[in-house]
Amino acid sequence: MLNLTLEELIAAVKGKLLSKNEKSLGIDFVSTDTRKLKKNSLFFALKGENFNGNAFVKEAVNKGASVCIVDEYREEYKDLVDASIIKVDNSRIALLKLAAYYRKRLKVKVVAVTGSTGKTSTKDLIAAVLSSKYKVYKTKGNYNNDIGMPLTILNMNDNEEIAVLEMGMSNLNEIHTLAEVANPDIAVITNIGLSHIENLKTQENIFKAKMEITDFFTEKNLLIVNGDDKFLSKIENTDYKVIKTGLKEGNDITGSGINVQKEGIKFKVNTEKHQGNLFIPLYGEHNVKNALMAMAVGYSLNMNLDEMQKGLNALEATSMRLDISEKKGITIINDCYNASPDSVKAALDVQSFIEAQRRIAVLGTMKELGDYSVKSHIEMGKYAKEKEIDILIAVGEYSGQFKEGYGETTIQCTSVEEAIDKIKNIIRPKDSILVKASRSEEFERIIHGLENHLN
């Protein structure tokens, strides 16, 4: 990170110095996890329901932290002469304050991405598109909340040209906070689905929450949206520029002529000024829509189609999101990271494109759907039937609803372990198998069990 004086750091977090490290400040890394610390780290001691980072300050210093930001006073801090200890009212808020201060110091252009589904894939596509021309830094993994996003900003170097930051939320005002810290130049919204509707109650509220990404926009900013989405398509008369992309006519940038190939998808890109062909090493119509939004970012930053294609050829996708591999003649589709009705449909769409003698789908609980839970799981069972899934293995509390939608041949399992046993007994070469559920269901255990069986 940039060189900051101790005085600047204290002022940024509105803290009080408890003890001073007389050595160089030298901050090379920022973390809230003592297990990840290294020499010259800045450690934020955060509190949670089941942990208190203030109890690990001594360990942090022993592992190389040169500065620790705490929100409790403890006598043991007096003896930690190898680190500067700064006391604040709330370490979590201090983390946001420091990230906001550091963001202002950076010359980087920020592209922020949110949406009910597809934000991680779109983030990866945007970073890939831009990478052939710019020095790009992107959110790693799922660092998209009020802890992960500021850590992402604080661990950037001052020579980055563009930062692609993912913003997640589960309630109103959360993206507002992230937008205030990141101050994006360009924002991208992928769609308005049912994720987190348990908290927000209506899709209208989800739309409102996602639009918080523009709360600090002026006429200089740009919003890029999926114009095929029924909520996002209606955005108009804003104080900032809006670009709509999608497969439907009427969008500013459209995709057509989708051709699914073994290695990915080729399609035509249409803008007001020209047409051209693009290839993405991904499957699914939803990823064509995501790629069109990424291209809109590229066009807005003065890139041409050839430059964007070069970047996409080196795409680095985040793991456990439609990660397709083959083992002993069996195609494994690992999409365990999360699940909502939209993303389950997208995964089943992808599976329908992959050549196989039999298609097996292992589906589990979609969380945070509230009153929509029963209906949504029935609908996903019906959709699996429509997509000609040969075998549906339904796992967990809504396995009965999956069965109601798919039919009596549904294999119901009460646990991951039972599902693994069932899969071992039925899987055979030339099958494709999709594994998908919400993150808390830990369906990656099914992937591991299957892979171990095939070894």
C-alpha positions as a Markdown table, in Angstrom:
| # | Residue | x | y | z |
|---|---|---|---|---|
| 1 | Met | 0.0 | 0.0 | 0.0 |
| 2 | Leu | 1.0 | 3.7 | -0.2 |
| 3 | Asn | 3.4 | 5.1 | 2.3 |
| 4 | Leu | 1.5 | 6.6 | 5.1 |
| 5 | Thr | 2.9 | 8.4 | 8.1 |
| 6 | Leu | 1.7 | 7.2 | 11.6 |
| 7 | Glu | 0.0 | 10.6 | 12.0 |
| 8 | Glu | -1.9 | 10.1 | 8.7 |
| 9 | Leu | -3.0 | 6.7 | 9.8 |
| 10 | Ile | -4.2 | 7.8 | 13.2 |
| 11 | Ala | -6.1 | 10.7 | 11.6 |
| 12 | Ala | -7.7 | 8.5 | 9.0 |
| 13 | Val | -9.2 | 6.1 | 11.5 |
| 14 | Lys | -9.8 | 8.8 | 14.1 |
| 15 | Gly | -7.8 | 6.8 | 16.7 |
| 16 | Lys | -5.5 | 7.4 | 19.7 |
| 17 | Leu | -2.0 | 6.1 | 19.9 |
| 18 | Leu | -1.5 | 3.7 | 22.8 |
| 19 | Ser | 2.1 | 2.7 | 22.0 |
| 20 | Lys | 4.6 | 3.5 | 19.3 |
| 21 | Asn | 6.9 | 1.4 | 17.3 |
| 22 | Glu | 10.1 | 3.4 | 16.9 |
| 23 | Lys | 11.0 | 1.4 | 13.8 |
| 24 | Ser | 9.8 | 2.2 | 10.2 |
| 25 | Leu | 6.1 | 2.1 | 9.8 |
| 26 | Gly | 6.5 | 0.0 | 6.6 |
| 27 | Ile | 3.0 | -1.5 | 5.9 |
| 28 | Asp | 3.1 | -4.0 | 3.1 |
| 29 | Phe | -0.1 | -6.0 | 3.9 |
| 30 | Val | -3.4 | -5.5 | 5.7 |
| 31 | Ser | -5.4 | -8.3 | 7.3 |
| 32 | Thr | -7.9 | -9.1 | 10.0 |
| 33 | Asp | -6.7 | -12.7 | 10.3 |
| 34 | Thr | -3.5 | -13.5 | 12.3 |
| 35 | Arg | -3.0 | -16.7 | 10.3 |
| 36 | Lys | -2.3 | -14.6 | 7.1 |
| 37 | Leu | 0.0 | -12.0 | 8.7 |
| 38 | Lys | 3.6 | -11.5 | 7.6 |
| 39 | Lys | 6.3 | -9.0 | 8.2 |
| 40 | Asn | 5.2 | -5.3 | 8.1 |
| 41 | Ser | 1.5 | -6.0 | 8.3 |
| 42 | Leu | -1.3 | -3.8 | 9.6 |
| 43 | Phe | -3.7 | -5.9 | 11.8 |
| 44 | Phe | -7.3 | -4.9 | 12.4 |
| 45 | Ala | -8.6 | -6.5 | 15.6 |
| 46 | Leu | -12.3 | -7.1 | 14.7 |
| 47 | Lys | -15.1 | -8.5 | 16.8 |
| 48 | Gly | -17.7 | -11.0 | 15.8 |
| 49 | Glu | -20.3 | -13.2 | 17.4 |
| 50 | Asn | -17.8 | -15.9 | 18.1 |
| 51 | Phe | -14.4 | -14.1 | 18.1 |
| 52 | Asn | -12.6 | -11.0 | 19.4 |
| 53 | Gly | -9.5 | -9.9 | 17.5 |
| 54 | Asn | -8.4 | -7.8 | 20.5 |
| 55 | Ala | -7.4 | -11.1 | 22.2 |
| 56 | Phe | -5.0 | -11.9 | 19.3 |
| 57 | Val | -2.9 | -8.7 | 19.1 |
| 58 | Lys | 0.1 | -10.2 | 20.8 |
| 59 | Glu | 0.0 | -13.1 | 18.3 |
| 60 | Ala | -0.3 | -10.6 | 15.5 |
| 61 | Val | 2.8 | -8.7 | 16.6 |
| 62 | Asn | 4.8 | -11.9 | 17.0 |
| 63 | Lys | 3.9 | -12.7 | 13.4 |
| 64 | Gly | 5.2 | -9.5 | 12.0 |
| 65 | Ala | 2.4 | -6.9 | 12.5 |
| 66 | Ser | 4.0 | -3.4 | 12.7 |
| 67 | Val | 0.7 | -1.7 | 13.5 |
| 68 | Cys | -2.4 | -3.0 | 15.2 |
| 69 | Ile | -5.7 | -1.2 | 15.3 |
| 70 | Val | -7.8 | -2.2 | 18.4 |
| 71 | Asp | -11.1 | -1.2 | 20.0 |
| 72 | Glu | -10.4 | -2.4 | 23.5 |
| 73 | Tyr | -7.6 | -1.5 | 25.9 |
| 74 | Arg | -5.6 | -4.4 | 27.4 |
| 75 | Glu | -2.7 | -4.2 | 29.8 |
| 76 | Glu | -0.6 | -6.6 | 27.6 |
| 77 | Tyr | -0.5 | -3.9 | 24.9 |
| 78 | Lys | 2.1 | -2.0 | 27.0 |
| 79 | Asp | 4.7 | -4.7 | 26.4 |
| 80 | Leu | 4.3 | -4.9 | 22.6 |
| 81 | Val | 7.2 | -2.6 | 21.8 |
| 82 | Asp | 7.6 | -3.9 | 18.2 |
| 83 | Ala | 4.3 | -2.5 | 17.0 |
| 84 | Ser | 2.3 | 0.7 | 17.1 |
| 85 | Ile | -1.1 | 0.2 | 18.8 |
| 86 | Ile | -3.9 | 2.5 | 17.8 |
| 87 | Lys | -7.2 | 2.5 | 19.8 |
| 88 | Val | -10.4 | 3.4 | 18.0 |
| 89 | Asp | -14.1 | 3.2 | 19.0 |
| 90 | Asn | -14.9 | 0.5 | 16.5 |
| 91 | Ser | -12.3 | -1.4 | 14.5 |
| 92 | Arg | -14.8 | -2.5 | 11.8 |
| 93 | Ile | -15.7 | 1.2 | 11.1 |
| 94 | Ala | -12.0 | 2.1 | 11.3 |
| 95 | Leu | -11.3 | -0.4 | 8.5 |
| 96 | Leu | -13.8 | 1.3 | 6.3 |
| 97 | Lys | -12.5 | 4.8 | 7.1 |
| 98 | Leu | -8.9 | 3.8 | 6.3 |
| 99 | Ala | -10.0 | 2.2 | 3.0 |
| 100 | Ala | -11.9 | 5.3 | 2.0 |
| 101 | Tyr | -8.9 | 7.5 | 2.8 |
| 102 | Tyr | -6.6 | 5.3 | 0.9 |
| 103 | Arg | -8.9 | 5.1 | -2.1 |
| 104 | Lys | -8.8 | 8.9 | -2.4 |
| 105 | Arg | -5.0 | 8.7 | -2.5 |
| 106 | Leu | -5.0 | 6.2 | -5.3 |
| 107 | Lys | -5.0 | 7.3 | -8.9 |
| 108 | Val | -6.8 | 4.1 | -9.9 |
| 109 | Lys | -10.1 | 4.0 | -11.8 |
| 110 | Val | -12.7 | 1.8 | -10.0 |
| 111 | Val | -15.2 | -0.5 | -11.7 |
| 112 | Ala | -17.8 | -1.8 | -9.1 |
| 113 | Val | -19.9 | -4.8 | -9.8 |
| 114 | Thr | -23.1 | -6.0 | -8.1 |
| 115 | Gly | -26.2 | -8.0 | -8.8 |
| 116 | Ser | -28.3 | -10.9 | -7.5 |
| 117 | Thr | -26.4 | -13.4 | -9.5 |
| 118 | Gly | -23.4 | -13.4 | -11.9 |
| 119 | Lys | -21.4 | -10.6 | -10.2 |
| 120 | Thr | -18.4 | -12.8 | -9.6 |
| 121 | Ser | -18.3 | -14.1 | -13.2 |
| 122 | Thr | -18.9 | -10.6 | -14.5 |
| 123 | Lys | -16.1 | -9.2 | -12.3 |
| 124 | Asp | -13.8 | -11.9 | -13.8 |
| 125 | Leu | -14.9 | -11.1 | -17.3 |
| 126 | Ile | -14.4 | -7.4 | -16.9 |
| 127 | Ala | -10.9 | -7.9 | -15.4 |
| 128 | Ala | -10.0 | -10.2 | -18.3 |
| 129 | Val | -11.3 | -7.8 | -20.9 |
| 130 | Leu | -9.3 | -4.9 | -19.5 |
| 131 | Ser | -6.1 | -6.9 | -18.7 |
| 132 | Ser | -4.8 | -6.8 | -22.3 |
| 133 | Lys | -4.4 | -3.0 | -22.1 |
| 134 | Tyr | -4.4 | -2.0 | -18.4 |
| 135 | Lys | -2.8 | -3.1 | -15.2 |
| 136 | Val | -5.9 | -4.5 | -13.4 |
| 137 | Tyr | -6.5 | -5.5 | -9.8 |
| 138 | Lys | -9.7 | -7.4 | -8.9 |
| 139 | Thr | -11.5 | -8.7 | -5.9 |
| 140 | Lys | -10.2 | -12.1 | -4.9 |
| 141 | Gly | -12.6 | -14.9 | -4.0 |
| 142 | Asn | -15.7 | -13.6 | -2.1 |
| 143 | Tyr | -14.1 | -10.4 | -0.6 |
| 144 | Asn | -17.2 | -8.4 | -1.4 |
| 145 | Asn | -18.6 | -7.2 | 2.0 |
| 146 | Asp | -17.8 | -4.4 | 4.4 |
| 147 | Ile | -14.7 | -6.3 | 5.5 |
| 148 | Gly | -13.5 | -8.0 | 2.3 |
| 149 | Met | -13.9 | -5.0 | 0.0 |
| 150 | Pro | -11.9 | -2.5 | 2.2 |
| 151 | Leu | -9.2 | -5.1 | 2.6 |
| 152 | Thr | -9.1 | -5.5 | -1.2 |
| 153 | Ile | -8.6 | -1.7 | -1.5 |
| 154 | Leu | -6.0 | -1.5 | 1.2 |
| 155 | Asn | -3.9 | -4.3 | -0.3 |
| 156 | Met | -3.7 | -2.5 | -3.7 |
| 157 | Asn | -0.5 | -0.9 | -5.0 |
| 158 | Asp | -0.4 | 2.6 | -6.2 |
| 159 | Asn | 0.7 | 1.6 | -9.7 |
| 160 | Glu | -2.6 | -0.2 | -10.5 |
| 161 | Glu | -4.6 | 1.4 | -13.3 |
| 162 | Ile | -8.0 | -0.2 | -12.8 |
| 163 | Ala | -9.6 | -1.9 | -9.8 |
| 164 | Val | -12.6 | -4.2 | -10.4 |
| 165 | Leu | -14.4 | -4.5 | -7.1 |
| 166 | Glu | -17.3 | -6.8 | -6.3 |
| 167 | Met | -20.0 | -5.5 | -4.0 |
| 168 | Gly | -22.4 | -7.9 | -2.2 |
| 169 | Met | -25.2 | -7.2 | 0.2 |
| 170 | Ser | -28.0 | -8.9 | 2.2 |
| 171 | Asn | -29.9 | -5.7 | 3.2 |
| 172 | Leu | -30.5 | -2.1 | 2.4 |
| 173 | Asn | -27.7 | 0.5 | 3.0 |
| 174 | Glu | -24.9 | -2.0 | 2.7 |
| 175 | Ile | -23.9 | -1.2 | -0.8 |
| 176 | His | -24.3 | 2.5 | 0.0 |
| 177 | Thr | -21.5 | 2.0 | 2.6 |
| 178 | Leu | -19.3 | 0.1 | 0.1 |
| 179 | Ala | -19.9 | 2.7 | -2.6 |
| 180 | Glu | -19.0 | 5.5 | -0.3 |
| 181 | Val | -15.7 | 3.8 | 0.4 |
| 182 | Ala | -14.9 | 2.6 | -3.1 |
| 183 | Asn | -16.2 | 5.7 | -4.9 |
| 184 | Pro | -16.6 | 3.9 | -8.2 |
| 185 | Asp | -16.2 | 5.6 | -11.6 |
| 186 | Ile | -18.1 | 2.9 | -13.4 |
| 187 | Ala | -20.8 | 0.6 | -11.9 |
| 188 | Val | -22.2 | -2.6 | -13.3 |
| 189 | Ile | -25.5 | -4.3 | -12.2 |
| 190 | Thr | -26.0 | -7.8 | -13.5 |
| 191 | Asn | -29.6 | -8.5 | -12.6 |
| 192 | Ile | -32.3 | -8.3 | -9.9 |
| 193 | Gly | -33.2 | -11.8 | -8.7 |
| 194 | Leu | -34.5 | -13.4 | -5.5 |
| 195 | Ser | -31.3 | -13.6 | -3.6 |
| 196 | His | -31.7 | -12.2 | -0.1 |
| 197 | Ile | -35.4 | -11.7 | -0.6 |
| 198 | Glu | -35.9 | -13.2 | 2.9 |
| 199 | Asn | -34.5 | -10.0 | 4.3 |
| 200 | Leu | -35.6 | -7.5 | 1.7 |
| 201 | Lys | -39.1 | -9.0 | 1.2 |
| 202 | Thr | -39.7 | -7.7 | -2.4 |
| 203 | Gln | -37.7 | -7.5 | -5.6 |
| 204 | Glu | -38.4 | -3.8 | -5.7 |
| 205 | Asn | -36.4 | -3.5 | -2.5 |
| 206 | Ile | -33.6 | -5.7 | -4.0 |
| 207 | Phe | -33.5 | -3.3 | -6.9 |
| 208 | Lys | -33.4 | -0.3 | -4.6 |
| 209 | Ala | -30.5 | -1.9 | -2.6 |
| 210 | Lys | -28.5 | -2.7 | -5.8 |
| 211 | Met | -29.0 | 0.9 | -7.1 |
| 212 | Glu | -27.2 | 2.2 | -4.0 |
| 213 | Ile | -24.1 | 1.6 | -6.0 |
| 214 | Thr | -24.9 | 4.9 | -7.8 |
| 215 | Asp | -25.5 | 6.9 | -4.6 |
| 216 | Phe | -22.4 | 9.0 | -5.1 |
| 217 | Phe | -22.6 | 9.3 | -8.9 |
| 218 | Thr | -22.4 | 12.6 | -10.8 |
| 219 | Glu | -22.6 | 13.4 | -14.5 |
| 220 | Lys | -19.1 | 12.0 | -14.9 |
| 221 | Asn | -20.1 | 8.5 | -13.9 |
| 222 | Leu | -21.3 | 5.5 | -15.9 |
| 223 | Leu | -23.8 | 2.8 | -15.0 |
| 224 | Ile | -23.8 | -0.4 | -17.1 |
| 225 | Val | -26.8 | -2.8 | -16.7 |
| 226 | Asn | -28.3 | -5.9 | -18.1 |
| 227 | Gly | -31.0 | -4.4 | -20.2 |
| 228 | Asp | -32.8 | -7.7 | -20.5 |
| 229 | Asp | -33.7 | -7.5 | -16.8 |
| 230 | Lys | -37.2 | -6.3 | -16.2 |
| 231 | Phe | -36.1 | -3.9 | -13.4 |
| 232 | Leu | -32.9 | -2.6 | -14.9 |
| 233 | Ser | -34.4 | -2.1 | -18.3 |
| 234 | Lys | -36.6 | 0.6 | -16.9 |
| 235 | Ile | -33.8 | 2.9 | -15.7 |
| 236 | Glu | -34.0 | 6.3 | -17.4 |
| 237 | Asn | -33.6 | 10.0 | -16.8 |
| 238 | Thr | -30.6 | 9.7 | -14.6 |
| 239 | Asp | -28.0 | 12.4 | -13.9 |
| 240 | Tyr | -25.3 | 10.0 | -15.1 |
| 241 | Lys | -24.8 | 8.0 | -18.3 |
| 242 | Val | -26.4 | 4.6 | -18.6 |
| 243 | Ile | -25.5 | 1.8 | -21.1 |
| 244 | Lys | -27.8 | -1.2 | -21.4 |
| 245 | Thr | -26.6 | -4.5 | -22.8 |
| 246 | Gly | -28.3 | -7.8 | -23.5 |
| 247 | Leu | -29.7 | -10.2 | -26.1 |
| 248 | Lys | -32.9 | -8.2 | -26.7 |
| 249 | Glu | -33.3 | -5.5 | -29.3 |
| 250 | Gly | -33.3 | -2.0 | -28.0 |
| 251 | Asn | -30.2 | -2.3 | -25.9 |
| 252 | Asp | -27.2 | -0.2 | -26.6 |
| 253 | Ile | -24.9 | -3.3 | -27.0 |
| 254 | Thr | -26.5 | -6.6 | -28.1 |
| 255 | Gly | -25.4 | -10.1 | -28.6 |
| 256 | Ser | -26.8 | -12.5 | -31.3 |
| 257 | Gly | -25.9 | -15.6 | -33.2 |
| 258 | Ile | -24.9 | -17.6 | -30.2 |
| 259 | Asn | -22.9 | -20.7 | -31.2 |
| 260 | Val | -22.1 | -23.1 | -28.4 |
| 261 | Gln | -18.8 | -24.9 | -29.1 |
| 262 | Lys | -16.8 | -27.5 | -27.1 |
| 263 | Glu | -14.4 | -24.9 | -25.7 |
| 264 | Gly | -17.0 | -22.2 | -25.0 |
| 265 | Ile | -19.4 | -19.8 | -26.8 |
| 266 | Lys | -18.9 | -17.7 | -29.9 |
| 267 | Phe | -21.4 | -14.9 | -30.6 |
| 268 | Lys | -21.8 | -11.6 | -32.5 |
| 269 | Val | -21.5 | -8.3 | -30.8 |
| 270 | Asn | -23.6 | -5.4 | -32.2 |
| 271 | Thr | -23.1 | -1.7 | -31.3 |
| 272 | Glu | -24.4 | 1.4 | -32.9 |
| 273 | Lys | -21.1 | 1.8 | -34.8 |
| 274 | His | -20.0 | -1.7 | -35.7 |
| 275 | Gln | -20.4 | -5.5 | -35.4 |
| 276 | Gly | -17.9 | -8.2 | -34.6 |
| 277 | Asn | -17.5 | -11.7 | -33.3 |
| 278 | Leu | -16.3 | -12.6 | -29.8 |
| 279 | Phe | -15.4 | -15.9 | -28.1 |
| 280 | Ile | -15.7 | -16.6 | -24.4 |
| 281 | Pro | -14.2 | -19.8 | -22.8 |
| 282 | Leu | -17.4 | -20.2 | -20.7 |
| 283 | Tyr | -20.8 | -21.8 | -21.2 |
| 284 | Gly | -24.4 | -20.5 | -20.8 |
| 285 | Glu | -26.5 | -17.7 | -22.2 |
| 286 | His | -26.1 | -15.9 | -18.9 |
| 287 | Asn | -22.4 | -15.6 | -19.5 |
| 288 | Val | -23.0 | -14.0 | -22.9 |
| 289 | Lys | -25.0 | -11.4 | -21.1 |
| 290 | Asn | -22.2 | -11.0 | -18.5 |
| 291 | Ala | -19.6 | -10.7 | -21.3 |
| 292 | Leu | -21.6 | -8.0 | -23.0 |
| 293 | Met | -21.5 | -5.9 | -19.8 |
| 294 | Ala | -17.8 | -6.5 | -19.6 |
| 295 | Met | -17.4 | -5.3 | -23.2 |
| 296 | Ala | -19.4 | -2.2 | -22.4 |
| 297 | Val | -16.7 | -1.4 | -19.7 |
| 298 | Gly | -14.0 | -2.1 | -22.3 |
| 299 | Tyr | -15.6 | 0.2 | -24.9 |
| 300 | Ser | -16.0 | 3.0 | -22.3 |
| 301 | Leu | -12.3 | 2.8 | -21.6 |
| 302 | Asn | -11.3 | 3.1 | -25.3 |
| 303 | Met | -10.7 | -0.6 | -26.0 |
| 304 | Asn | -11.4 | -2.3 | -29.3 |
| 305 | Leu | -12.8 | -5.8 | -30.0 |
| 306 | Asp | -9.4 | -7.4 | -30.7 |
| 307 | Glu | -7.9 | -6.1 | -27.4 |
| 308 | Met | -10.9 | -7.4 | -25.5 |
| 309 | Gln | -10.7 | -10.8 | -27.1 |
| 310 | Lys | -7.0 | -11.0 | -26.3 |
| 311 | Gly | -7.8 | -10.4 | -22.6 |
| 312 | Leu | -10.7 | -12.9 | -22.6 |
| 313 | Asn | -8.4 | -15.6 | -24.0 |
| 314 | Ala | -6.5 | -15.4 | -20.7 |
| 315 | Leu | -9.7 | -15.4 | -18.5 |
| 316 | Glu | -9.1 | -16.5 | -14.9 |
| 317 | Ala | -12.4 | -17.5 | -13.4 |
| 318 | Thr | -13.1 | -17.8 | -9.7 |
| 319 | Ser | -13.3 | -21.4 | -8.5 |
| 320 | Met | -16.5 | -23.4 | -7.6 |
| 321 | Arg | -18.6 | -21.3 | -10.1 |
| 322 | Leu | -19.4 | -23.5 | -13.1 |
| 323 | Asp | -16.0 | -25.1 | -12.9 |
| 324 | Ile | -16.2 | -27.8 | -15.6 |
| 325 | Ser | -13.7 | -30.7 | -15.5 |
| 326 | Glu | -13.5 | -34.3 | -16.8 |
| 327 | Lys | -12.4 | -37.4 | -14.9 |
| 328 | Lys | -12.5 | -40.9 | -16.3 |
| 329 | Gly | -15.0 | -40.0 | -18.9 |
| 330 | Ile | -17.3 | -38.2 | -16.5 |
| 331 | Thr | -18.0 | -34.4 | -16.9 |
| 332 | Ile | -18.1 | -32.7 | -13.5 |
| 333 | Ile | -19.8 | -29.3 | -13.2 |
| 334 | Asn | -18.8 | -27.8 | -9.9 |
| 335 | Asp | -21.1 | -24.9 | -9.1 |
| 336 | Cys | -21.1 | -25.1 | -5.3 |
| 337 | Tyr | -20.4 | -21.5 | -4.4 |
| 338 | Asn | -24.0 | -20.4 | -4.0 |
| 339 | Ala | -27.5 | -21.0 | -5.3 |
| 340 | Ser | -30.6 | -19.0 | -6.2 |
| 341 | Pro | -33.4 | -19.7 | -8.7 |
| 342 | Asp | -31.7 | -17.7 | -11.4 |
| 343 | Ser | -28.3 | -19.3 | -10.9 |
| 344 | Val | -29.7 | -22.9 | -10.7 |
| 345 | Lys | -31.5 | -22.3 | -14.0 |
| 346 | Ala | -28.3 | -21.0 | -15.5 |
| 347 | Ala | -26.4 | -24.0 | -14.3 |
| 348 | Leu | -29.0 | -26.4 | -15.7 |
| 349 | Asp | -28.9 | -24.5 | -19.0 |
| 350 | Val | -25.1 | -25.0 | -19.2 |
| 351 | Gln | -25.5 | -28.7 | -18.4 |
| 352 | Ser | -28.0 | -29.1 | -21.2 |
| 353 | Phe | -25.3 | -27.8 | -23.7 |
| 354 | Ile | -22.7 | -30.3 | -22.6 |
| 355 | Glu | -22.6 | -33.6 | -24.6 |
| 356 | Ala | -23.4 | -36.6 | -22.4 |
| 357 | Gln | -25.3 | -39.8 | -22.5 |
| 358 | Arg | -26.9 | -39.1 | -19.2 |
| 359 | Arg | -27.3 | -35.8 | -17.2 |
| 360 | Ile | -27.3 | -36.0 | -13.5 |
| 361 | Ala | -28.1 | -33.0 | -11.3 |
| 362 | Val | -27.4 | -32.9 | -7.6 |
| 363 | Leu | -29.3 | -30.0 | -6.2 |
| 364 | Gly | -29.6 | -28.8 | -2.6 |
| 365 | Thr | -31.2 | -26.0 | -0.6 |
| 366 | Met | -31.3 | -22.4 | -1.9 |
| 367 | Lys | -31.1 | -20.2 | 1.2 |
| 368 | Glu | -32.5 | -16.8 | 2.0 |
| 369 | Leu | -35.6 | -17.1 | -0.1 |
| 370 | Gly | -38.1 | -16.6 | 2.8 |
| 371 | Asp | -41.7 | -17.1 | 1.7 |
| 372 | Tyr | -40.5 | -17.9 | -1.8 |
| 373 | Ser | -38.6 | -21.1 | -0.6 |
| 374 | Val | -41.2 | -23.8 | -1.2 |
| 375 | Lys | -42.4 | -22.4 | -4.6 |
| 376 | Ser | -38.8 | -21.8 | -5.8 |
| 377 | His | -37.6 | -25.4 | -5.0 |
| 378 | Ile | -40.7 | -26.9 | -6.8 |
| 379 | Glu | -40.0 | -24.7 | -9.8 |
| 380 | Met | -36.4 | -25.8 | -9.9 |
| 381 | Gly | -37.5 | -29.4 | -9.9 |
| 382 | Lys | -39.8 | -28.6 | -12.9 |
| 383 | Tyr | -37.0 | -26.8 | -14.7 |
| 384 | Ala | -34.7 | -29.8 | -14.3 |
| 385 | Lys | -37.4 | -31.9 | -15.9 |
| 386 | Glu | -37.8 | -29.4 | -18.7 |
| 387 | Lys | -34.1 | -29.4 | -19.4 |
| 388 | Glu | -34.3 | -33.2 | -19.7 |
| 389 | Ile | -32.1 | -34.0 | -16.7 |
| 390 | Asp | -32.1 | -37.8 | -16.6 |
| 391 | Ile | -31.5 | -38.2 | -12.8 |
| 392 | Leu | -32.2 | -35.6 | -10.1 |
| 393 | Ile | -30.7 | -36.2 | -6.7 |
| 394 | Ala | -32.3 | -33.8 | -4.3 |
| 395 | Val | -30.5 | -33.2 | -1.0 |
| 396 | Gly | -31.7 | -31.5 | 2.2 |
| 397 | Glu | -34.8 | -29.9 | 3.7 |
| 398 | Tyr | -36.5 | -29.1 | 0.4 |
| 399 | Ser | -35.8 | -32.4 | -1.3 |
| 400 | Gly | -39.6 | -33.1 | -1.2 |
| 401 | Gln | -40.3 | -29.9 | -3.1 |
| 402 | Phe | -37.7 | -30.8 | -5.7 |
| 403 | Lys | -39.5 | -34.1 | -6.1 |
| 404 | Glu | -42.8 | -32.4 | -6.4 |
| 405 | Gly | -41.5 | -30.5 | -9.3 |
| 406 | Tyr | -39.4 | -33.1 | -11.0 |
| 407 | Gly | -41.4 | -36.3 | -10.4 |
| 408 | Glu | -41.5 | -39.6 | -8.5 |
| 409 | Thr | -38.1 | -40.7 | -9.9 |
| 410 | Thr | -36.3 | -38.1 | -7.8 |
| 411 | Ile | -33.7 | -39.6 | -5.6 |
| 412 | Gln | -34.1 | -37.9 | -2.2 |
| 413 | Cys | -31.2 | -37.6 | 0.3 |
| 414 | Thr | -31.1 | -36.2 | 3.8 |
| 415 | Ser | -27.4 | -35.5 | 3.9 |
| 416 | Val | -24.3 | -34.9 | 1.8 |
| 417 | Glu | -22.9 | -38.3 | 2.8 |
| 418 | Glu | -26.0 | -40.1 | 1.6 |
| 419 | Ala | -25.8 | -38.2 | -1.7 |
| 420 | Ile | -22.2 | -39.3 | -2.2 |
| 421 | Asp | -23.1 | -42.9 | -1.6 |
| 422 | Lys | -26.0 | -42.7 | -4.1 |
| 423 | Ile | -23.7 | -41.0 | -6.7 |
| 424 | Lys | -21.1 | -43.7 | -6.4 |
| 425 | Asn | -23.7 | -46.4 | -7.1 |
| 426 | Ile | -25.1 | -44.8 | -10.3 |
| 427 | Ile | -22.3 | -42.8 | -12.0 |
| 428 | Arg | -20.8 | -44.2 | -15.1 |
| 429 | Pro | -18.6 | -43.0 | -18.0 |
| 430 | Lys | -20.1 | -40.4 | -20.5 |
| 431 | Asp | -22.3 | -39.0 | -17.7 |
| 432 | Ser | -22.3 | -35.3 | -16.8 |
| 433 | Ile | -23.0 | -34.4 | -13.2 |
| 434 | Leu | -24.0 | -30.9 | -11.9 |
| 435 | Val | -23.5 | -30.2 | -8.2 |
| 436 | Lys | -25.2 | -27.1 | -6.9 |
| 437 | Ala | -26.6 | -25.6 | -3.6 |
| 438 | Ser | -26.1 | -22.6 | -1.4 |
| 439 | Arg | -22.7 | -22.2 | 0.1 |
| 440 | Ser | -23.7 | -23.2 | 3.6 |
| 441 | Glu | -24.7 | -26.6 | 2.4 |
| 442 | Glu | -20.9 | -27.4 | 1.7 |
| 443 | Phe | -21.6 | -29.3 | -1.5 |
| 444 | Glu | -17.9 | -29.2 | -2.3 |
| 445 | Arg | -17.8 | -32.3 | -0.1 |
| 446 | Ile | -19.8 | -34.0 | -2.8 |
| 447 | Ile | -17.3 | -33.0 | -5.4 |
| 448 | His | -14.4 | -34.2 | -3.2 |
| 449 | Gly | -16.2 | -37.5 | -2.6 |
| 450 | Leu | -16.9 | -38.0 | -6.3 |
| 451 | Glu | -13.3 | -37.2 | -7.3 |
| 452 | Asn | -11.9 | -39.6 | -4.6 |
| 453 | His | -14.2 | -42.3 | -5.9 |
| 454 | Leu | -12.9 | -41.8 | -9.5 |
| 455 | Asn | -9.2 | -41.7 | -8.5 |
